[in-house]
Amino acid sequence: MEKAKMDRISELSRKSRIQELTAEEKIEQQALRQEYIESMRSSLRATLQNTVIVHPDGTKEKVSERAKKKNEKQ
């Protein structure tokens, strides 16, 4: 997410603590928050896709493969 959008989220948050936001500002704040959440989720997914578990016996297993195996069992 762009720094300008992050700054705008913070600005709207500070403003909301001081005074009531306008309807347009509330909509903008909600949209920016949703975009931020999606950005964080995709970042977390990318991190997990590249995370490897090293077992005590030295074998390695990707977290994404482990999740697929777990889902297949259910």
All heavy atoms as a GROMACS GRO file, in nm:
protein
  605
    1MET      N    1   0.085  -0.117   0.000
    1MET     CA    2   0.000   0.000   0.000
    1MET      C    3   0.089   0.124   0.000
    1MET      O    4   0.192   0.127   0.067
    1MET     CB    5  -0.091  -0.002   0.122
    1MET     CG    6  -0.177   0.120   0.136
    1MET     SD    7  -0.300   0.105   0.265
    1MET     CE    8  -0.444   0.102   0.163
    2GLU      N    9   0.047   0.223  -0.073
    2GLU     CA   10   0.125   0.346  -0.087
    2GLU      C   11   0.130   0.424   0.044
    2GLU      O   12   0.034   0.424   0.121
    2GLU     CB   13   0.061   0.434  -0.194
    2GLU     CG   14   0.053   0.368  -0.330
    2GLU     CD   15  -0.042   0.441  -0.422
    2GLU    OE1   16  -0.077   0.558  -0.395
    2GLU    OE2   17  -0.082   0.380  -0.522
    3LYS      N   18   0.242   0.493   0.064
    3LYS     CA   19   0.259   0.572   0.186
    3LYS      C   20   0.153   0.682   0.197
    3LYS      O   21   0.102   0.709   0.306
    3LYS     CB   22   0.398   0.633   0.192
    3LYS     CG   23   0.420   0.713   0.319
    3LYS     CD   24   0.563   0.747   0.340
    3LYS     CE   25   0.592   0.834   0.458
    3LYS     NZ   26   0.496   0.847   0.562
    4ALA      N   27   0.117   0.742   0.087
    4ALA     CA   28   0.016   0.849   0.088
    4ALA      C   29  -0.118   0.797   0.140
    4ALA      O   30  -0.186   0.866   0.217
    4ALA     CB   31   0.000   0.907  -0.051
    5LYS      N   32  -0.154   0.675   0.101
    5LYS     CA   33  -0.280   0.617   0.149
    5LYS      C   34  -0.271   0.583   0.298
    5LYS      O   35  -0.368   0.602   0.371
    5LYS     CB   36  -0.316   0.493   0.068
    5LYS     CG   37  -0.358   0.527  -0.074
    5LYS     CD   38  -0.399   0.404  -0.150
    5LYS     CE   39  -0.444   0.439  -0.290
    5LYS     NZ   40  -0.491   0.321  -0.364
    6MET      N   41  -0.157   0.534   0.341
    6MET     CA   42  -0.137   0.504   0.484
    6MET      C   43  -0.148   0.634   0.566
    6MET      O   44  -0.211   0.636   0.672
    6MET     CB   45  -0.001   0.439   0.507
    6MET     CG   46   0.015   0.303   0.444
    6MET     SD   47  -0.084   0.177   0.522
    6MET     CE   48  -0.008   0.174   0.682
    7ASP      N   49  -0.088   0.739   0.514
    7ASP     CA   50  -0.095   0.868   0.583
    7ASP      C   51  -0.239   0.918   0.590
    7ASP      O   52  -0.282   0.975   0.690
    7ASP     CB   53  -0.007   0.971   0.513
    7ASP     CG   54   0.141   0.942   0.527
    7ASP    OD1   55   0.179   0.862   0.616
    7ASP    OD2   56   0.220   0.998   0.448
    8ARG      N   57  -0.314   0.895   0.483
    8ARG     CA   58  -0.454   0.939   0.481
    8ARG      C   59  -0.538   0.861   0.582
    8ARG      O   60  -0.624   0.919   0.649
    8ARG     CB   61  -0.512   0.924   0.339
    8ARG     CG   62  -0.653   0.972   0.326
    8ARG     CD   63  -0.668   1.121   0.348
    8ARG     NE   64  -0.807   1.160   0.327
    8ARG     CZ   65  -0.865   1.264   0.382
    8ARG    NH1   66  -0.796   1.346   0.459
    8ARG    NH2   67  -0.992   1.290   0.359
    9ILE      N   68  -0.512   0.732   0.595
    9ILE     CA   69  -0.582   0.652   0.697
    9ILE      C   70  -0.556   0.710   0.835
    9ILE      O   71  -0.647   0.728   0.915
    9ILE     CB   72  -0.538   0.504   0.692
    9ILE    CG1   73  -0.588   0.437   0.565
    9ILE    CG2   74  -0.588   0.428   0.815
    9ILE    CD1   75  -0.531   0.298   0.543
   10SER      N   76  -0.430   0.741   0.862
   10SER     CA   77  -0.393   0.797   0.992
   10SER      C   78  -0.458   0.934   1.014
   10SER      O   79  -0.507   0.964   1.124
   10SER     CB   80  -0.241   0.810   1.002
   10SER     OG   81  -0.181   0.684   0.997
   11GLU      N   82  -0.458   1.013   0.911
   11GLU     CA   83  -0.518   1.147   0.920
   11GLU      C   84  -0.667   1.137   0.952
   11GLU      O   85  -0.717   1.209   1.040
   11GLU     CB   86  -0.497   1.220   0.787
   11GLU     CG   87  -0.555   1.359   0.782
   11GLU     CD   88  -0.538   1.423   0.645
   11GLU    OE1   89  -0.444   1.386   0.572
   11GLU    OE2   90  -0.620   1.510   0.612
   12LEU      N   91  -0.737   1.050   0.883
   12LEU     CA   92  -0.880   1.034   0.909
   12LEU      C   93  -0.906   0.978   1.048
   12LEU      O   94  -1.002   1.017   1.115
   12LEU     CB   95  -0.944   0.944   0.802
   12LEU     CG   96  -0.956   1.005   0.663
   12LEU    CD1   97  -0.996   0.899   0.562
   12LEU    CD2   98  -1.053   1.122   0.664
   13SER      N   99  -0.820   0.890   1.093
   13SER     CA  100  -0.835   0.834   1.227
   13SER      C  101  -0.818   0.942   1.334
   13SER      O  102  -0.897   0.951   1.428
   13SER     CB  103  -0.733   0.723   1.248
   13SER     OG  104  -0.744   0.669   1.376
   14ARG      N  105  -0.715   1.024   1.317
   14ARG     CA  106  -0.693   1.135   1.412
   14ARG      C  107  -0.811   1.231   1.411
   14ARG      O  108  -0.859   1.274   1.516
   14ARG     CB  109  -0.564   1.210   1.378
   14ARG     CG  110  -0.438   1.144   1.427
   14ARG     CD  111  -0.318   1.236   1.413
   14ARG     NE  112  -0.291   1.274   1.275
   14ARG     CZ  113  -0.221   1.201   1.188
   14ARG    NH1  114  -0.170   1.086   1.226
   14ARG    NH2  115  -0.201   1.243   1.065
   15LYS      N  116  -0.858   1.263   1.292
   15LYS     CA  117  -0.970   1.356   1.279
   15LYS      C  118  -1.095   1.302   1.346
   15LYS      O  119  -1.170   1.375   1.410
   15LYS     CB  120  -0.996   1.387   1.132
   15LYS     CG  121  -1.102   1.492   1.110
   15LYS     CD  122  -1.120   1.525   0.963
   15LYS     CE  123  -1.227   1.631   0.945
   15LYS     NZ  124  -1.248   1.663   0.804
   16SER      N  125  -1.118   1.170   1.331
   16SER     CA  126  -1.239   1.110   1.388
   16SER      C  127  -1.239   1.113   1.541
   16SER      O  128  -1.345   1.113   1.603
   16SER     CB  129  -1.256   0.967   1.339
   16SER     OG  130  -1.161   0.882   1.397
   17ARG      N  131  -1.121   1.117   1.600
   17ARG     CA  132  -1.113   1.126   1.747
   17ARG      C  133  -1.146   1.267   1.796
   17ARG      O  134  -1.190   1.286   1.909
   17ARG     CB  135  -0.975   1.084   1.795
   17ARG     CG  136  -0.954   0.934   1.788
   17ARG     CD  137  -0.826   0.894   1.859
   17ARG     NE  138  -0.708   0.934   1.784
   17ARG     CZ  139  -0.638   0.853   1.705
   17ARG    NH1  140  -0.675   0.729   1.690
   17ARG    NH2  141  -0.532   0.897   1.642
   18ILE      N  142  -1.125   1.365   1.709
   18ILE     CA  143  -1.148   1.505   1.746
   18ILE      C  144  -1.290   1.548   1.713
   18ILE      O  145  -1.356   1.617   1.791
   18ILE     CB  146  -1.046   1.596   1.674
   18ILE    CG1  147  -0.904   1.562   1.720
   18ILE    CG2  148  -1.076   1.743   1.700
   18ILE    CD1  149  -0.795   1.627   1.638
   19GLN      N  150  -1.337   1.510   1.595
   19GLN     CA  151  -1.469   1.551   1.549
   19GLN      C  152  -1.531   1.442   1.463
   19GLN      O  153  -1.464   1.349   1.422
   19GLN     CB  154  -1.460   1.682   1.469
   19GLN     CG  155  -1.384   1.667   1.337
   19GLN     CD  156  -1.362   1.800   1.269
   19GLN    OE1  157  -1.338   1.899   1.335
   19GLN    NE2  158  -1.367   1.801   1.138
   20GLU      N  159  -1.657   1.459   1.435
   20GLU     CA  160  -1.730   1.364   1.352
   20GLU      C  161  -1.685   1.376   1.206
   20GLU      O  162  -1.669   1.486   1.155
   20GLU     CB  163  -1.881   1.393   1.360
   20GLU     CG  164  -1.968   1.299   1.285
   20GLU     CD  165  -1.983   1.163   1.353
   20GLU    OE1  166  -1.958   1.155   1.474
   20GLU    OE2  167  -2.022   1.068   1.284
   21LEU      N  168  -1.663   1.263   1.141
   21LEU     CA  169  -1.627   1.264   1.000
   21LEU      C  170  -1.751   1.285   0.916
   21LEU      O  171  -1.862   1.246   0.955
   21LEU     CB  172  -1.561   1.131   0.960
   21LEU     CG  173  -1.429   1.095   1.023
   21LEU    CD1  174  -1.384   0.958   0.976
   21LEU    CD2  175  -1.322   1.199   0.993
   22THR      N  176  -1.732   1.345   0.798
   22THR     CA  177  -1.844   1.360   0.705
   22THR      C  178  -1.875   1.223   0.646
   22THR      O  179  -1.795   1.129   0.656
   22THR     CB  180  -1.810   1.458   0.592
   22THR    OG1  181  -1.704   1.402   0.514
   22THR    CG2  182  -1.771   1.595   0.645
   23ALA      N  183  -1.988   1.212   0.581
   23ALA     CA  184  -2.028   1.084   0.519
   23ALA      C  185  -1.925   1.041   0.414
   23ALA      O  186  -1.890   0.924   0.406
   23ALA     CB  187  -2.166   1.098   0.456
   24GLU      N  188  -1.876   1.136   0.336
   24GLU     CA  189  -1.776   1.105   0.234
   24GLU      C  190  -1.645   1.057   0.297
   24GLU      O  191  -1.582   0.964   0.247
   24GLU     CB  192  -1.747   1.228   0.146
   24GLU     CG  193  -1.864   1.273   0.060
   24GLU     CD  194  -1.962   1.362   0.137
   24GLU    OE1  195  -1.925   1.420   0.242
   24GLU    OE2  196  -2.078   1.371   0.093
   25GLU      N  197  -1.606   1.120   0.406
   25GLU     CA  198  -1.483   1.080   0.475
   25GLU      C  199  -1.497   0.940   0.536
   25GLU      O  200  -1.402   0.862   0.534
   25GLU     CB  201  -1.446   1.181   0.584
   25GLU     CG  202  -1.395   1.312   0.527
   25GLU     CD  203  -1.377   1.419   0.633
   25GLU    OE1  204  -1.451   1.419   0.733
   25GLU    OE2  205  -1.287   1.504   0.614
   26LYS      N  206  -1.614   0.910   0.589
   26LYS     CA  207  -1.638   0.777   0.646
   26LYS      C  208  -1.627   0.670   0.537
   26LYS      O  209  -1.568   0.564   0.558
   26LYS     CB  210  -1.774   0.770   0.713
   26LYS     CG  211  -1.781   0.843   0.844
   26LYS     CD  212  -1.920   0.832   0.905
   26LYS     CE  213  -1.927   0.910   1.036
   26LYS     NZ  214  -2.061   0.902   1.097
   27ILE      N  215  -1.684   0.699   0.421
   27ILE     CA  216  -1.677   0.604   0.309
   27ILE      C  217  -1.532   0.588   0.263
   27ILE      O  218  -1.486   0.476   0.240
   27ILE     CB  219  -1.767   0.652   0.192
   27ILE    CG1  220  -1.914   0.644   0.234
   27ILE    CG2  221  -1.741   0.571   0.066
   27ILE    CD1  222  -2.010   0.713   0.139
   28GLU      N  223  -1.461   0.699   0.253
   28GLU     CA  224  -1.320   0.694   0.213
   28GLU      C  225  -1.238   0.615   0.315
   28GLU      O  226  -1.155   0.531   0.278
   28GLU     CB  227  -1.263   0.837   0.202
   28GLU     CG  228  -1.116   0.840   0.166
   28GLU     CD  229  -1.056   0.980   0.170
   28GLU    OE1  230  -1.123   1.074   0.217
   28GLU    OE2  231  -0.940   0.992   0.127
   29GLN      N  232  -1.262   0.640   0.442
   29GLN     CA  233  -1.190   0.570   0.549
   29GLN      C  234  -1.214   0.420   0.541
   29GLN      O  235  -1.121   0.340   0.550
   29GLN     CB  236  -1.233   0.624   0.686
   29GLN     CG  237  -1.159   0.562   0.802
   29GLN     CD  238  -1.211   0.612   0.936
   29GLN    OE1  239  -1.331   0.628   0.955
   29GLN    NE2  240  -1.119   0.638   1.027
   30GLN      N  241  -1.339   0.380   0.522
   30GLN     CA  242  -1.373   0.238   0.513
   30GLN      C  243  -1.306   0.173   0.392
   30GLN      O  244  -1.254   0.063   0.402
   30GLN     CB  245  -1.525   0.220   0.507
   30GLN     CG  246  -1.568   0.077   0.522
   30GLN     CD  247  -1.529   0.018   0.657
   30GLN    OE1  248  -1.520   0.087   0.757
   30GLN    NE2  249  -1.504  -0.111   0.658
   31ALA      N  250  -1.307   0.243   0.278
   31ALA     CA  251  -1.245   0.189   0.157
   31ALA      C  252  -1.094   0.175   0.175
   31ALA      O  253  -1.035   0.073   0.136
   31ALA     CB  254  -1.275   0.280   0.038
   32LEU      N  255  -1.031   0.275   0.236
   32LEU     CA  256  -0.887   0.268   0.260
   32LEU      C  257  -0.853   0.156   0.358
   32LEU      O  258  -0.754   0.084   0.339
   32LEU     CB  259  -0.835   0.402   0.314
   32LEU     CG  260  -0.828   0.515   0.213
   32LEU    CD1  261  -0.801   0.648   0.284
   32LEU    CD2  262  -0.723   0.488   0.107
   33ARG      N  263  -0.933   0.140   0.460
   33ARG     CA  264  -0.909   0.032   0.557
   33ARG      C  265  -0.921  -0.104   0.491
   33ARG      O  266  -0.843  -0.195   0.516
   33ARG     CB  267  -1.006   0.042   0.675
   33ARG     CG  268  -0.972   0.152   0.771
   33ARG     CD  269  -1.072   0.158   0.884
   33ARG     NE  270  -1.032   0.254   0.986
   33ARG     CZ  271  -1.106   0.289   1.088
   33ARG    NH1  272  -1.227   0.237   1.104
   33ARG    NH2  273  -1.062   0.377   1.175
   34GLN      N  274  -1.022  -0.120   0.405
   34GLN     CA  275  -1.042  -0.247   0.335
   34GLN      C  276  -0.923  -0.276   0.243
   34GLN      O  277  -0.874  -0.389   0.238
   34GLN     CB  278  -1.172  -0.245   0.255
   34GLN     CG  279  -1.214  -0.380   0.206
   34GLN     CD  280  -1.240  -0.478   0.320
   34GLN    OE1  281  -1.295  -0.442   0.423
   34GLN    NE2  282  -1.201  -0.602   0.302
   35GLU      N  283  -0.875  -0.174   0.174
   35GLU     CA  284  -0.758  -0.190   0.087
   35GLU      C  285  -0.635  -0.229   0.169
   35GLU      O  286  -0.556  -0.314   0.129
   35GLU     CB  287  -0.732  -0.061   0.010
   35GLU     CG  288  -0.621  -0.072  -0.091
   35GLU     CD  289  -0.599   0.056  -0.169
   35GLU    OE1  290  -0.691   0.141  -0.176
   35GLU    OE2  291  -0.489   0.071  -0.225
   36TYR      N  292  -0.621  -0.168   0.286
   36TYR     CA  293  -0.508  -0.199   0.374
   36TYR      C  294  -0.516  -0.346   0.420
   36TYR      O  295  -0.416  -0.418   0.418
   36TYR     CB  296  -0.510  -0.106   0.495
   36TYR     CG  297  -0.407  -0.142   0.600
   36TYR    CD1  298  -0.273  -0.111   0.582
   36TYR    CD2  299  -0.444  -0.208   0.717
   36TYR    CE1  300  -0.179  -0.145   0.678
   36TYR    CE2  301  -0.350  -0.242   0.812
   36TYR     CZ  302  -0.218  -0.210   0.792
   36TYR     OH  303  -0.125  -0.245   0.887
   37ILE      N  304  -0.633  -0.390   0.459
   37ILE     CA  305  -0.652  -0.528   0.505
   37ILE      C  306  -0.616  -0.626   0.394
   37ILE      O  307  -0.546  -0.724   0.416
   37ILE     CB  308  -0.795  -0.550   0.556
   37ILE    CG1  309  -0.816  -0.475   0.688
   37ILE    CG2  310  -0.826  -0.699   0.573
   37ILE    CD1  311  -0.960  -0.467   0.734
   38GLU      N  312  -0.664  -0.600   0.273
   38GLU     CA  313  -0.633  -0.687   0.159
   38GLU      C  314  -0.483  -0.689   0.131
   38GLU      O  315  -0.427  -0.794   0.099
   38GLU     CB  316  -0.711  -0.644   0.035
   38GLU     CG  317  -0.859  -0.672   0.043
   38GLU     CD  318  -0.890  -0.819   0.067
   38GLU    OE1  319  -0.824  -0.906   0.006
   38GLU    OE2  320  -0.979  -0.847   0.149
   39SER      N  321  -0.420  -0.575   0.142
   39SER     CA  322  -0.275  -0.566   0.121
   39SER      C  323  -0.200  -0.650   0.224
   39SER      O  324  -0.106  -0.723   0.190
   39SER     CB  325  -0.231  -0.419   0.129
   39SER     OG  326  -0.092  -0.409   0.126
   40MET      N  327  -0.242  -0.641   0.349
   40MET     CA  328  -0.178  -0.718   0.455
   40MET      C  329  -0.199  -0.867   0.436
   40MET      O  330  -0.108  -0.948   0.456
   40MET     CB  331  -0.229  -0.674   0.592
   40MET     CG  332  -0.189  -0.534   0.632
   40MET     SD  333  -0.011  -0.508   0.634
   40MET     CE  334   0.037  -0.618   0.764
   41ARG      N  335  -0.319  -0.906   0.396
   41ARG     CA  336  -0.349  -1.048   0.373
   41ARG      C  337  -0.262  -1.104   0.261
   41ARG      O  338  -0.209  -1.214   0.272
   41ARG     CB  339  -0.496  -1.068   0.339
   41ARG     CG  340  -0.585  -1.056   0.460
   41ARG     CD  341  -0.730  -1.076   0.422
   41ARG     NE  342  -0.814  -1.066   0.541
   41ARG     CZ  343  -0.942  -1.039   0.538
   41ARG    NH1  344  -1.005  -1.022   0.423
   41ARG    NH2  345  -1.011  -1.030   0.650
   42SER      N  346  -0.250  -1.030   0.151
   42SER     CA  347  -0.170  -1.080   0.040
   42SER      C  348  -0.023  -1.088   0.078
   42SER      O  349   0.047  -1.181   0.037
   42SER     CB  350  -0.190  -0.995  -0.085
   42SER     OG  351  -0.136  -0.868  -0.070
   43SER      N  352   0.023  -0.994   0.158
   43SER     CA  353   0.161  -0.998   0.206
   43SER      C  354   0.184  -1.120   0.295
   43SER      O  355   0.286  -1.189   0.282
   43SER     CB  356   0.191  -0.870   0.284
   43SER     OG  357   0.320  -0.876   0.338
   44LEU      N  358   0.089  -1.148   0.382
   44LEU     CA  359   0.101  -1.265   0.470
   44LEU      C  360   0.099  -1.394   0.389
   44LEU      O  361   0.178  -1.485   0.414
   44LEU     CB  362  -0.012  -1.266   0.572
   44LEU     CG  363  -0.016  -1.384   0.668
   44LEU    CD1  364   0.112  -1.394   0.750
   44LEU    CD2  365  -0.136  -1.376   0.759
   45ARG      N  366   0.011  -1.402   0.290
   45ARG     CA  367   0.006  -1.521   0.204
   45ARG      C  368   0.140  -1.544   0.133
   45ARG      O  369   0.188  -1.656   0.125
   45ARG     CB  370  -0.106  -1.509   0.102
   45ARG     CG  371  -0.242  -1.532   0.158
   45ARG     CD  372  -0.349  -1.532   0.048
   45ARG     NE  373  -0.481  -1.526   0.108
   45ARG     CZ  374  -0.560  -1.420   0.105
   45ARG    NH1  375  -0.522  -1.310   0.046
   45ARG    NH2  376  -0.678  -1.424   0.164
   46ALA      N  377   0.198  -1.436   0.081
   46ALA     CA  378   0.326  -1.446   0.012
   46ALA      C  379   0.435  -1.494   0.108
   46ALA      O  380   0.519  -1.578   0.071
   46ALA     CB  381   0.364  -1.312  -0.049
   47THR      N  382   0.433  -1.444   0.229
   47THR     CA  383   0.532  -1.486   0.329
   47THR      C  384   0.515  -1.634   0.361
   47THR      O  385   0.613  -1.709   0.365
   47THR     CB  386   0.517  -1.403   0.458
   47THR    OG1  387   0.541  -1.266   0.428
   47THR    CG2  388   0.614  -1.448   0.565
   48LEU      N  389   0.391  -1.677   0.380
   48LEU     CA  390   0.366  -1.818   0.413
   48LEU      C  391   0.401  -1.910   0.296
   48LEU      O  392   0.445  -2.023   0.319
   48LEU     CB  393   0.221  -1.837   0.455
   48LEU     CG  394   0.185  -1.778   0.591
   48LEU    CD1  395   0.036  -1.792   0.617
   48LEU    CD2  396   0.265  -1.841   0.702
   49GLN      N  397   0.384  -1.864   0.174
   49GLN     CA  398   0.420  -1.944   0.057
   49GLN      C  399   0.570  -1.974   0.053
   49GLN      O  400   0.612  -2.075  -0.002
   49GLN     CB  401   0.380  -1.873  -0.073
   49GLN     CG  402   0.232  -1.868  -0.098
   49GLN     CD  403   0.173  -2.005  -0.127
   49GLN    OE1  404   0.236  -2.090  -0.187
   49GLN    NE2  405   0.050  -2.026  -0.082
   50ASN      N  406   0.649  -1.887   0.114
   50ASN     CA  407   0.795  -1.903   0.112
   50ASN      C  408   0.851  -1.950   0.246
   50ASN      O  409   0.972  -1.951   0.265
   50ASN     CB  410   0.860  -1.772   0.072
   50ASN     CG  411   0.826  -1.735  -0.070
   50ASN    OD1  412   0.841  -1.816  -0.160
   50ASN    ND2  413   0.776  -1.615  -0.090
   51THR      N  414   0.765  -1.989   0.339
   51THR     CA  415   0.809  -2.035   0.470
   51THR      C  416   0.825  -2.186   0.469
   51THR      O  417   0.741  -2.258   0.416
   51THR     CB  418   0.707  -1.995   0.579
   51THR    OG1  419   0.694  -1.853   0.578
   51THR    CG2  420   0.751  -2.040   0.717
   52VAL      N  421   0.935  -2.233   0.528
   52VAL     CA  422   0.964  -2.376   0.532
   52VAL      C  423   0.980  -2.419   0.678
   52VAL      O  424   1.043  -2.352   0.757
   52VAL     CB  425   1.094  -2.406   0.455
   52VAL    CG1  426   1.132  -2.552   0.466
   52VAL    CG2  427   1.081  -2.365   0.310
   53ILE      N  428   0.919  -2.534   0.710
   53ILE     CA  429   0.933  -2.593   0.842
   53ILE      C  430   1.043  -2.698   0.833
   53ILE      O  431   1.040  -2.785   0.746
   53ILE     CB  432   0.802  -2.660   0.888
   53ILE    CG1  433   0.691  -2.556   0.900
   53ILE    CG2  434   0.823  -2.734   1.020
   53ILE    CD1  435   0.554  -2.616   0.922
   54VAL      N  436   1.141  -2.688   0.922
   54VAL     CA  437   1.248  -2.788   0.927
   54VAL      C  438   1.219  -2.878   1.047
   54VAL      O  439   1.219  -2.833   1.161
   54VAL     CB  440   1.387  -2.721   0.941
   54VAL    CG1  441   1.495  -2.828   0.947
   54VAL    CG2  442   1.412  -2.625   0.826
   55HIS      N  443   1.193  -3.004   1.019
   55HIS     CA  444   1.161  -3.102   1.123
   55HIS      C  445   1.289  -3.149   1.192
   55HIS      O  446   1.398  -3.136   1.136
   55HIS     CB  447   1.086  -3.221   1.063
   55HIS     CG  448   0.954  -3.183   1.005
   55HIS    ND1  449   0.843  -3.160   1.083
   55HIS    CD2  450   0.913  -3.160   0.877
   55HIS    CE1  451   0.741  -3.127   1.006
   55HIS    NE2  452   0.782  -3.126   0.879
   56PRO      N  453   1.277  -3.203   1.313
   56PRO     CA  454   1.396  -3.250   1.387
   56PRO      C  455   1.481  -3.350   1.309
   56PRO      O  456   1.603  -3.355   1.327
   56PRO     CB  457   1.337  -3.315   1.512
   56PRO     CG  458   1.206  -3.246   1.532
   56PRO     CD  459   1.156  -3.216   1.394
   57ASP      N  460   1.419  -3.428   1.221
   57ASP     CA  461   1.497  -3.526   1.143
   57ASP      C  462   1.566  -3.463   1.022
   57ASP      O  463   1.635  -3.531   0.947
   57ASP     CB  464   1.409  -3.643   1.100
   57ASP     CG  465   1.298  -3.602   1.004
   57ASP    OD1  466   1.287  -3.482   0.972
   57ASP    OD2  467   1.222  -3.690   0.961
   58GLY      N  468   1.549  -3.332   1.003
   58GLY     CA  469   1.618  -3.260   0.896
   58GLY      C  470   1.535  -3.243   0.770
   58GLY      O  471   1.577  -3.172   0.678
   59THR      N  472   1.420  -3.307   0.764
   59THR     CA  473   1.336  -3.290   0.645
   59THR      C  474   1.272  -3.152   0.646
   59THR      O  475   1.247  -3.093   0.751
   59THR     CB  476   1.225  -3.398   0.638
   59THR    OG1  477   1.144  -3.388   0.756
   59THR    CG2  478   1.284  -3.537   0.627
   60LYS      N  479   1.248  -3.103   0.526
   60LYS     CA  480   1.188  -2.971   0.511
   60LYS      C  481   1.051  -2.985   0.447
   60LYS      O  482   1.030  -3.068   0.361
   60LYS     CB  483   1.277  -2.882   0.425
   60LYS     CG  484   1.412  -2.854   0.488
   60LYS     CD  485   1.497  -2.769   0.397
   60LYS     CE  486   1.634  -2.747   0.461
   60LYS     NZ  487   1.722  -2.666   0.377
   61GLU      N  488   0.960  -2.900   0.493
   61GLU     CA  489   0.823  -2.903   0.442
   61GLU      C  490   0.773  -2.759   0.429
   61GLU      O  491   0.780  -2.682   0.524
   61GLU     CB  492   0.735  -2.981   0.539
   61GLU     CG  493   0.591  -2.990   0.501
   61GLU     CD  494   0.508  -3.066   0.603
   61GLU    OE1  495   0.546  -3.070   0.722
   61GLU    OE2  496   0.405  -3.118   0.564
   62LYS      N  497   0.723  -2.725   0.309
   62LYS     CA  498   0.667  -2.591   0.291
   62LYS      C  499   0.535  -2.580   0.367
   62LYS      O  500   0.457  -2.676   0.371
   62LYS     CB  501   0.644  -2.561   0.144
   62LYS     CG  502   0.769  -2.526   0.068
   62LYS     CD  503   0.732  -2.470  -0.066
   62LYS     CE  504   0.852  -2.399  -0.123
   62LYS     NZ  505   0.816  -2.316  -0.238
   63VAL      N  506   0.510  -2.466   0.424
   63VAL     CA  507   0.386  -2.443   0.499
   63VAL      C  508   0.266  -2.460   0.406
   63VAL      O  509   0.165  -2.518   0.445
   63VAL     CB  510   0.386  -2.304   0.565
   63VAL    CG1  511   0.252  -2.270   0.624
   63VAL    CG2  512   0.494  -2.296   0.672
   64SER      N  513   0.277  -2.412   0.283
   64SER     CA  514   0.165  -2.423   0.189
   64SER      C  515   0.132  -2.568   0.158
   64SER      O  516   0.015  -2.605   0.147
   64SER     CB  517   0.196  -2.347   0.060
   64SER     OG  518   0.314  -2.397   0.000
   65GLU      N  519   0.233  -2.654   0.146
   65GLU     CA  520   0.209  -2.796   0.121
   65GLU      C  521   0.146  -2.862   0.244
   65GLU      O  522   0.058  -2.948   0.231
   65GLU     CB  523   0.339  -2.867   0.085
   65GLU     CG  524   0.396  -2.823  -0.048
   65GLU     CD  525   0.536  -2.875  -0.074
   65GLU    OE1  526   0.590  -2.949   0.012
   65GLU    OE2  527   0.591  -2.841  -0.179
   66ARG      N  528   0.189  -2.822   0.360
   66ARG     CA  529   0.134  -2.877   0.483
   66ARG      C  530  -0.015  -2.843   0.495
   66ARG      O  531  -0.097  -2.925   0.533
   66ARG     CB  532   0.211  -2.822   0.603
   66ARG     CG  533   0.167  -2.876   0.735
   66ARG     CD  534   0.248  -2.813   0.847
   66ARG     NE  535   0.209  -2.870   0.973
   66ARG     CZ  536   0.293  -2.910   1.065
   66ARG    NH1  537   0.422  -2.899   1.046
   66ARG    NH2  538   0.251  -2.961   1.178
   67ALA      N  539  -0.050  -2.720   0.459
   67ALA     CA  540  -0.190  -2.677   0.465
   67ALA      C  541  -0.275  -2.756   0.366
   67ALA      O  542  -0.388  -2.795   0.398
   67ALA     CB  543  -0.200  -2.527   0.437
   68LYS      N  544  -0.221  -2.780   0.247
   68LYS     CA  545  -0.296  -2.859   0.147
   68LYS      C  546  -0.322  -3.000   0.198
   68LYS      O  547  -0.432  -3.052   0.184
   68LYS     CB  548  -0.217  -2.866   0.017
   68LYS     CG  549  -0.217  -2.738  -0.062
   68LYS     CD  550  -0.135  -2.753  -0.189
   68LYS     CE  551  -0.118  -2.621  -0.260
   68LYS     NZ  552  -0.031  -2.634  -0.377
   69LYS      N  553  -0.220  -3.062   0.260
   69LYS     CA  554  -0.236  -3.196   0.314
   69LYS      C  555  -0.342  -3.200   0.424
   69LYS      O  556  -0.424  -3.291   0.430
   69LYS     CB  557  -0.104  -3.249   0.369
   69LYS     CG  558  -0.002  -3.281   0.264
   69LYS     CD  559   0.129  -3.325   0.329
   69LYS     CE  560   0.240  -3.340   0.228
   69LYS     NZ  561   0.368  -3.371   0.291
   70LYS      N  562  -0.340  -3.099   0.508
   70LYS     CA  563  -0.436  -3.092   0.618
   70LYS      C  564  -0.578  -3.077   0.565
   70LYS      O  565  -0.670  -3.141   0.613
   70LYS     CB  566  -0.402  -2.974   0.709
   70LYS     CG  567  -0.491  -2.964   0.830
   70LYS     CD  568  -0.450  -2.849   0.919
   70LYS     CE  569  -0.542  -2.840   1.039
   70LYS     NZ  570  -0.509  -2.727   1.126
   71ASN      N  571  -0.595  -2.995   0.462
   71ASN     CA  572  -0.727  -2.973   0.403
   71ASN      C  573  -0.778  -3.099   0.332
   71ASN      O  574  -0.898  -3.125   0.330
   71ASN     CB  575  -0.726  -2.856   0.307
   71ASN     CG  576  -0.714  -2.723   0.378
   71ASN    OD1  577  -0.750  -2.711   0.494
   71ASN    ND2  578  -0.663  -2.624   0.310
   72GLU      N  579  -0.688  -3.178   0.273
   72GLU     CA  580  -0.728  -3.300   0.205
   72GLU      C  581  -0.779  -3.404   0.304
   72GLU      O  582  -0.868  -3.482   0.272
   72GLU     CB  583  -0.611  -3.356   0.126
   72GLU     CG  584  -0.576  -3.275   0.003
   72GLU     CD  585  -0.449  -3.322  -0.065
   72GLU    OE1  586  -0.385  -3.418  -0.015
   72GLU    OE2  587  -0.414  -3.262  -0.168
   73LYS      N  588  -0.723  -3.407   0.424
   73LYS     CA  589  -0.764  -3.501   0.526
   73LYS      C  590  -0.903  -3.473   0.579
   73LYS      O  591  -0.973  -3.560   0.623
   73LYS     CB  592  -0.663  -3.503   0.641
   73LYS     CG  593  -0.532  -3.566   0.605
   73LYS     CD  594  -0.437  -3.565   0.722
   73LYS     CE  595  -0.301  -3.623   0.684
   73LYS     NZ  596  -0.208  -3.621   0.798
   74GLN      N  597  -0.944  -3.348   0.575
   74GLN     CA  598  -1.074  -3.308   0.631
   74GLN      C  599  -1.182  -3.334   0.538
   74GLN      O  600  -1.230  -3.369   0.460
   74GLN     CB  601  -1.075  -3.160   0.669
   74GLN     CG  602  -0.983  -3.132   0.782
   74GLN     CD  603  -0.980  -2.982   0.813
   74GLN    OE1  604  -1.036  -2.900   0.744
   74GLN    NE2  605  -0.913  -2.947   0.920
   0.00000   0.00000   0.00000
